[in-house]
Amino acid sequence: MDCSTSPSSSSSASMASGPLRLPTDRRDTLWELQPATAAKHRLYKKYLDAWWPILLQPSAATGRSWPRVTYVDAFAGPGEYADGVEGSPVFTLDRLLRHEAISRMRLSRDRVRLIFTEERRDRFEHLDALLVSRFGPLDQLPVTITSCRAEAGAATGALLNETKAWGSPVLAVFDSWGNVGVPLSLIRQLAKNRASEVIVTFGPNWFNRREQMEPDHLDLVFGGRAFWETADRQSAPADRWRTWLASYRDALRRAGFRYQLQFEIVPHTGQPLYLVFGTGHEKGVEAMKEAMWKVDGNDGMGFRDPRTRGGQVGDQMTLWSGSATPQDELLDLVTQRLEAGPVTIEELGGWLLTETSRWRRPDAAKAARQLLGEGKATVRPAGRITKATTVMLR
């Protein structure tokens, strides 16, 4: 494992402004930005804008804040794309340093650390050079940057040990695009760590290429053969991604994350991307969903719950704001929940928040009113719908 921590201005990286020049034999160091990745990055930006101040600002109730916070960007890549668009390590650091709440977040090099890992030497070296070119001497920043040339699945746990990150919040993003190689044992460590969260992505080809993976690798990722062989046997080709995504969400639950969200990122063009989010707190769920709603519908892109049984993606992307008609996805999911039996509006709201990809507590009453108006549901007691109202299918 080859690591550097906040290299100084003596770094060999170029300090020239503008995009870095690549030798002709390293043109594959950078690649084109895919639409699904651009959509995912918009989500990350909005979520991180909320995550940093939540953890770094003093609590309104206690006046205290966390002594240390760590962000991990595994599979960090070279830091930019072929057209010069910023990659996640660059925009994450940039938005942190320019955050509107920076004066209240008390940044310091001992308190805030960003860890970037990249296995390929050329991309690792490009990222290191790009960070210095973009931000200047990294040892003069108010946060500590650790970048490592290493395989993320094997190295992340050791890096968290070495940086003394355990015991304080960690947000670990395992964004491998084509291959999820993160041991469930590491996910379990993160789930047990206070106020920590994970984001794991599956690229569009993972569910088709999965047959090429060794069973031992799948055992490592899912926690044992019993947890993926059933899904493997039952998956019809058209629904394979749904079954495997649900299996991985269940793996996060078994690892110890109390709440897990799974969703499909649907770009306006190109192939979708699949994401699973794990957190131990409702506040994390709420922040992720707020981020989703802020970017949903942007440039024809949106998010879809894998359990939706019908309807076109395009029908689900229009924001509900200002509309009296709930979206088809919400009605589909609420109907599925009501098929299991009657539920109060308060219980339904909690289920929407913690069990569906993007819906929130207030959407429970909206869905109930719509189903009631369509004659598909009844409520008791009759009259105004409140948190205590019970709703059931006809």
C-alpha positions as CSV (number, residue, x, y, z in Angstrom):
1,M,0.0,0.0,0.0
2,D,1.5,3.3,-1.2
3,C,0.2,6.3,0.7
4,S,0.8,10.0,1.1
5,T,-0.7,12.3,3.7
6,S,-1.1,15.9,2.8
7,P,2.0,16.3,0.6
8,S,3.7,19.6,0.8
9,S,4.5,22.1,-1.9
10,S,7.7,20.1,-2.6
11,S,5.5,17.5,-4.3
12,S,6.4,16.7,-7.9
13,A,2.8,17.5,-8.9
14,S,2.4,20.4,-11.4
15,M,1.2,23.7,-9.9
16,A,0.1,25.0,-13.3
17,S,-3.5,25.9,-13.7
18,G,-5.8,24.1,-16.2
19,P,-6.2,20.4,-17.0
20,L,-3.1,18.2,-16.5
21,R,-1.5,16.8,-19.7
22,L,-1.3,13.1,-20.1
23,P,1.5,11.2,-21.9
24,T,0.2,9.5,-25.1
25,D,0.6,6.0,-23.6
26,R,-1.7,6.9,-20.6
27,R,-4.7,8.1,-22.4
28,D,-6.9,5.4,-20.7
29,T,-6.1,7.0,-17.4
30,L,-9.2,9.2,-17.9
31,W,-12.5,8.2,-19.4
32,E,-15.8,9.8,-20.4
33,L,-18.3,10.8,-17.8
34,Q,-21.4,8.6,-18.0
35,P,-24.9,10.1,-17.5
36,A,-25.6,7.8,-14.5
37,T,-22.4,8.9,-12.9
38,A,-23.2,12.6,-13.4
39,A,-26.6,11.9,-11.8
40,K,-25.0,10.1,-8.9
41,H,-22.5,12.9,-8.4
42,R,-25.4,15.4,-8.1
43,L,-26.8,13.3,-5.3
44,Y,-23.4,13.0,-3.5
45,K,-23.0,16.8,-3.6
46,K,-26.3,17.5,-2.0
47,Y,-25.9,14.8,0.6
48,L,-22.4,15.9,1.6
49,D,-23.6,19.5,1.8
50,A,-25.9,18.2,4.6
51,W,-23.6,15.6,6.1
52,W,-20.6,17.8,6.9
53,P,-22.5,20.4,9.0
54,I,-24.6,17.8,10.8
55,L,-21.4,16.1,12.1
56,L,-19.1,19.1,12.4
57,Q,-21.2,21.8,13.9
58,P,-21.9,21.8,17.7
59,S,-25.2,20.2,18.6
60,A,-28.0,22.7,19.4
61,A,-29.0,20.5,22.3
62,T,-25.6,19.8,23.9
63,G,-23.2,22.3,22.4
64,R,-20.8,19.5,21.7
65,S,-19.6,18.1,18.4
66,W,-17.6,15.1,17.2
67,P,-13.9,15.2,17.9
68,R,-13.1,13.6,14.6
69,V,-14.9,12.9,11.3
70,T,-13.6,10.8,8.4
71,Y,-14.7,10.6,4.8
72,V,-13.5,7.7,2.6
73,D,-13.7,7.8,-1.2
74,A,-12.7,4.2,-2.2
75,F,-12.1,3.6,-5.9
76,A,-11.4,7.3,-6.1
77,G,-10.2,7.3,-9.7
78,P,-8.0,10.0,-11.3
79,G,-10.1,12.9,-9.9
80,E,-11.4,14.1,-13.3
81,Y,-12.9,12.9,-16.5
82,A,-11.7,13.1,-20.1
83,D,-13.6,16.3,-20.7
84,G,-12.2,18.0,-17.5
85,V,-15.3,17.5,-15.3
86,E,-14.3,17.1,-11.7
87,G,-14.4,13.7,-10.1
88,S,-15.7,12.9,-6.6
89,P,-12.4,13.5,-4.7
90,V,-12.1,17.0,-6.2
91,F,-15.7,18.2,-5.8
92,T,-15.9,16.7,-2.3
93,L,-12.9,18.6,-1.0
94,D,-13.9,21.8,-2.9
95,R,-17.4,21.9,-1.6
96,L,-16.2,21.2,2.0
97,L,-13.7,24.1,1.8
98,R,-16.3,26.5,0.3
99,H,-19.3,25.3,2.4
100,E,-21.6,28.1,3.6
101,A,-21.3,26.8,7.2
102,I,-17.5,26.5,7.2
103,S,-17.1,29.2,9.9
104,R,-19.2,27.0,12.3
105,M,-17.7,23.6,11.4
106,R,-14.3,24.3,13.2
107,L,-12.2,22.5,10.6
108,S,-8.8,21.3,11.7
109,R,-6.2,18.9,10.4
110,D,-6.6,16.7,13.5
111,R,-10.4,16.7,13.3
112,V,-11.3,16.2,9.6
113,R,-9.6,13.6,7.4
114,L,-10.5,12.7,3.8
115,I,-9.1,9.3,2.5
116,F,-8.8,8.6,-1.2
117,T,-7.8,5.2,-2.5
118,E,-7.1,4.1,-6.1
119,E,-5.5,0.9,-7.1
120,R,-4.1,1.8,-10.6
121,R,-0.8,3.6,-10.4
122,D,-1.4,6.0,-13.3
123,R,-4.8,7.1,-11.9
124,F,-3.4,7.4,-8.4
125,E,-0.5,9.6,-9.5
126,H,-2.9,11.7,-11.6
127,L,-5.2,12.2,-8.6
128,D,-2.3,13.2,-6.4
129,A,-1.0,15.7,-8.9
130,L,-4.5,17.1,-9.6
131,L,-5.2,17.7,-5.9
132,V,-2.1,19.8,-5.5
133,S,-2.7,21.6,-8.8
134,R,-6.3,22.4,-7.8
135,F,-5.8,23.2,-4.1
136,G,-2.2,24.1,-3.7
137,P,0.1,22.6,-1.0
138,L,-2.2,20.1,0.8
139,D,-0.3,20.3,4.1
140,Q,-1.6,23.9,4.3
141,L,-5.3,23.0,4.1
142,P,-7.4,23.0,7.2
143,V,-8.1,19.3,6.7
144,T,-5.9,16.2,6.3
145,I,-5.8,14.4,3.0
146,T,-4.6,10.8,2.8
147,S,-4.3,9.3,-0.6
148,C,-3.3,5.7,-1.2
149,R,-2.5,3.4,-4.1
150,A,-4.3,0.3,-2.8
151,E,-7.2,-2.0,-3.5
152,A,-10.0,-0.4,-1.5
153,G,-11.7,-3.6,-0.2
154,A,-8.5,-4.8,1.3
155,A,-7.0,-1.5,2.4
156,T,-9.8,0.6,3.9
157,G,-10.0,-1.2,7.2
158,A,-6.3,-0.9,7.8
159,L,-6.4,2.8,6.8
160,L,-9.2,3.5,9.3
161,N,-7.0,1.7,11.9
162,E,-3.9,3.7,11.1
163,T,-5.7,7.1,11.1
164,K,-7.5,6.3,14.4
165,A,-10.9,6.9,12.7
166,W,-12.8,4.3,14.7
167,G,-15.0,5.6,17.5
168,S,-16.0,8.7,15.5
169,P,-18.2,9.0,12.4
170,V,-17.1,7.6,9.1
171,L,-18.8,8.0,5.7
172,A,-17.4,5.4,3.4
173,V,-18.3,5.5,-0.3
174,F,-17.5,2.3,-2.1
175,D,-18.1,3.5,-5.7
176,S,-16.5,0.8,-7.8
177,W,-18.9,1.1,-10.8
178,G,-18.2,-2.4,-12.3
179,N,-17.3,-4.6,-9.4
180,V,-18.3,-4.6,-5.7
181,G,-15.3,-6.1,-3.8
182,V,-15.9,-4.8,-0.3
183,P,-15.8,-7.6,2.4
184,L,-18.9,-7.7,4.5
185,S,-16.6,-7.9,7.5
186,L,-15.6,-4.3,6.8
187,I,-19.2,-3.3,6.3
188,R,-19.9,-4.9,9.7
189,Q,-17.1,-2.9,11.4
190,L,-18.5,0.3,9.9
191,A,-22.1,-0.5,11.0
192,K,-20.9,-1.0,14.6
193,N,-18.9,2.3,14.5
194,R,-20.7,5.3,16.0
195,A,-22.7,7.5,13.6
196,S,-21.1,5.8,10.5
197,E,-22.6,5.3,7.1
198,V,-21.8,3.5,3.8
199,I,-22.7,4.0,0.2
200,V,-22.1,1.1,-2.2
201,T,-22.8,1.2,-5.9
202,F,-23.3,-1.5,-8.5
203,G,-22.5,-0.7,-12.1
204,P,-25.0,-1.5,-14.9
205,N,-23.1,-4.7,-15.9
206,W,-22.5,-6.2,-12.5
207,F,-25.7,-8.3,-12.5
208,N,-24.8,-9.8,-15.9
209,R,-21.0,-10.2,-15.2
210,R,-21.6,-11.7,-11.8
211,E,-21.5,-15.2,-13.3
212,Q,-17.8,-14.6,-14.0
213,M,-17.0,-14.0,-10.3
214,E,-15.6,-16.7,-8.1
215,P,-18.0,-18.1,-5.5
216,D,-15.5,-17.3,-2.8
217,H,-15.6,-13.6,-3.9
218,L,-19.4,-13.5,-3.5
219,D,-19.1,-15.2,-0.1
220,L,-16.8,-12.4,0.9
221,V,-19.2,-9.7,-0.3
222,F,-22.5,-11.2,0.9
223,G,-21.3,-12.9,4.1
224,G,-21.6,-16.5,3.0
225,R,-23.0,-18.8,0.2
226,A,-26.4,-19.2,1.9
227,F,-27.0,-15.5,1.4
228,W,-26.6,-15.3,-2.4
229,E,-27.1,-18.8,-3.8
230,T,-30.9,-18.6,-3.4
231,A,-31.0,-15.3,-5.3
232,D,-28.8,-16.7,-8.0
233,R,-31.1,-19.6,-8.6
234,Q,-34.3,-17.6,-8.5
235,S,-33.3,-14.6,-10.6
236,A,-35.0,-14.4,-14.0
237,P,-32.8,-12.4,-16.4
238,A,-35.2,-9.4,-16.5
239,D,-35.4,-9.1,-12.8
240,R,-31.9,-10.2,-11.8
241,W,-30.8,-6.8,-10.7
242,R,-33.8,-6.5,-8.3
243,T,-33.1,-9.8,-6.6
244,W,-29.4,-9.2,-6.2
245,L,-29.9,-5.6,-5.0
246,A,-32.4,-6.8,-2.4
247,S,-29.9,-9.4,-1.3
248,Y,-27.2,-6.8,-0.8
249,R,-29.5,-4.6,1.1
250,D,-30.2,-7.5,3.4
251,A,-26.5,-8.0,3.8
252,L,-26.2,-4.4,5.1
253,R,-29.1,-5.2,7.5
254,R,-27.3,-8.3,8.8
255,A,-24.1,-6.3,9.1
256,G,-25.8,-4.1,11.6
257,F,-27.1,-1.0,9.7
258,R,-30.5,-0.3,11.1
259,Y,-31.7,1.5,8.0
260,Q,-30.9,0.6,4.4
261,L,-32.1,2.3,1.2
262,Q,-31.8,0.7,-2.2
263,F,-32.6,2.5,-5.4
264,E,-32.0,2.7,-9.1
265,I,-30.5,5.9,-10.5
266,V,-32.1,6.5,-13.9
267,P,-30.3,8.9,-16.2
268,H,-31.9,10.7,-19.1
269,T,-29.7,8.6,-21.4
270,G,-27.6,5.6,-21.0
271,Q,-27.7,2.8,-18.5
272,P,-28.9,3.0,-14.9
273,L,-26.8,2.7,-11.8
274,Y,-27.7,0.9,-8.6
275,L,-27.0,2.2,-5.1
276,V,-27.4,0.9,-1.5
277,F,-27.1,3.2,1.5
278,G,-26.7,2.1,5.1
279,T,-27.0,4.2,8.2
280,G,-27.9,3.8,11.8
281,H,-30.0,6.9,12.2
282,E,-33.3,8.2,10.8
283,K,-31.6,11.6,10.4
284,G,-29.2,10.0,7.9
285,V,-32.2,8.6,6.0
286,E,-33.9,12.0,6.0
287,A,-30.8,13.8,4.8
288,M,-30.3,11.3,1.9
289,K,-33.9,11.6,0.8
290,E,-33.8,15.4,1.0
291,A,-30.7,15.2,-1.3
292,M,-32.6,12.9,-3.7
293,W,-35.6,15.3,-3.9
294,K,-33.3,18.2,-4.6
295,V,-31.9,16.6,-7.7
296,D,-34.8,14.4,-8.8
297,G,-36.1,15.5,-12.2
298,N,-32.9,17.3,-13.0
299,D,-32.2,16.9,-16.8
300,G,-34.7,14.1,-17.0
301,M,-32.9,12.1,-14.3
302,G,-34.5,10.5,-11.3
303,F,-34.6,7.6,-8.8
304,R,-36.7,4.5,-8.8
305,D,-37.6,2.1,-6.1
306,P,-36.6,-1.5,-7.2
307,R,-39.9,-2.9,-5.8
308,T,-42.1,-0.8,-8.1
309,R,-44.2,-3.3,-10.0
310,G,-45.3,-1.2,-13.0
311,G,-45.4,2.1,-14.8
312,Q,-42.9,3.9,-17.0
313,V,-39.8,5.6,-15.5
314,G,-40.8,8.8,-17.2
315,D,-44.0,8.9,-15.3
316,Q,-42.2,8.9,-12.0
317,M,-39.7,11.7,-12.5
318,T,-41.9,14.7,-12.3
319,L,-41.7,16.3,-8.9
320,W,-44.9,16.1,-6.9
321,S,-44.7,19.6,-5.6
322,G,-47.8,21.6,-6.3
323,S,-49.6,18.6,-7.7
324,A,-52.8,17.0,-6.2
325,T,-52.0,13.6,-7.7
326,P,-49.5,11.3,-6.1
327,Q,-47.0,9.6,-8.4
328,D,-47.6,6.1,-9.6
329,E,-44.6,4.7,-7.7
330,L,-45.8,5.9,-4.4
331,L,-49.3,4.5,-4.9
332,D,-47.8,1.2,-6.0
333,L,-45.6,0.9,-2.9
334,V,-48.3,2.0,-0.5
335,T,-50.7,-0.6,-2.1
336,Q,-48.1,-3.3,-1.6
337,R,-47.8,-2.3,2.1
338,L,-51.6,-2.3,2.6
339,E,-51.8,-5.7,1.1
340,A,-50.1,-7.0,4.2
341,G,-52.9,-5.5,6.4
342,P,-54.3,-2.2,7.8
343,V,-51.9,0.4,9.1
344,T,-52.2,3.8,10.7
345,I,-51.0,6.9,8.8
346,E,-48.2,7.3,11.4
347,E,-47.0,3.7,10.9
348,L,-47.3,4.1,7.1
349,G,-45.2,7.3,7.2
350,G,-42.5,5.5,9.2
351,W,-42.5,2.7,6.7
352,L,-42.2,5.0,3.7
353,L,-39.3,6.8,5.4
354,T,-37.2,3.8,6.3
355,E,-38.3,1.1,3.8
356,T,-38.7,2.9,0.5
357,S,-36.1,4.5,-1.7
358,R,-37.2,8.2,-1.6
359,W,-40.7,8.6,0.0
360,R,-41.1,10.4,3.3
361,R,-43.5,10.6,6.2
362,P,-45.9,13.3,4.8
363,D,-46.4,11.3,1.7
364,A,-48.4,8.7,3.7
365,A,-51.5,11.0,4.1
366,K,-51.2,12.1,0.4
367,A,-51.3,8.5,-0.8
368,A,-54.1,7.6,1.5
369,R,-56.3,10.5,0.3
370,Q,-55.6,9.5,-3.3
371,L,-56.5,5.8,-2.8
372,L,-59.6,6.9,-0.8
373,G,-60.7,9.2,-3.6
374,E,-60.2,6.4,-6.2
375,G,-62.3,4.0,-4.1
376,K,-59.3,1.7,-3.6
377,A,-59.0,2.1,0.2
378,T,-61.1,2.9,3.2
379,V,-60.2,4.6,6.5
380,R,-61.4,4.5,10.0
381,P,-62.6,6.6,11.7
382,A,-64.2,8.4,8.8
383,G,-63.5,12.0,8.3
384,R,-60.3,14.0,8.5
385,I,-57.1,12.0,8.1
386,T,-54.7,12.2,11.0
387,K,-51.7,10.3,12.2
388,A,-54.0,8.0,14.1
389,T,-56.3,7.2,11.1
390,T,-56.1,3.6,10.0
391,V,-56.1,2.9,6.3
392,M,-56.9,-0.4,4.6
393,L,-57.5,-1.7,1.1
394,R,-61.1,-2.3,0.0
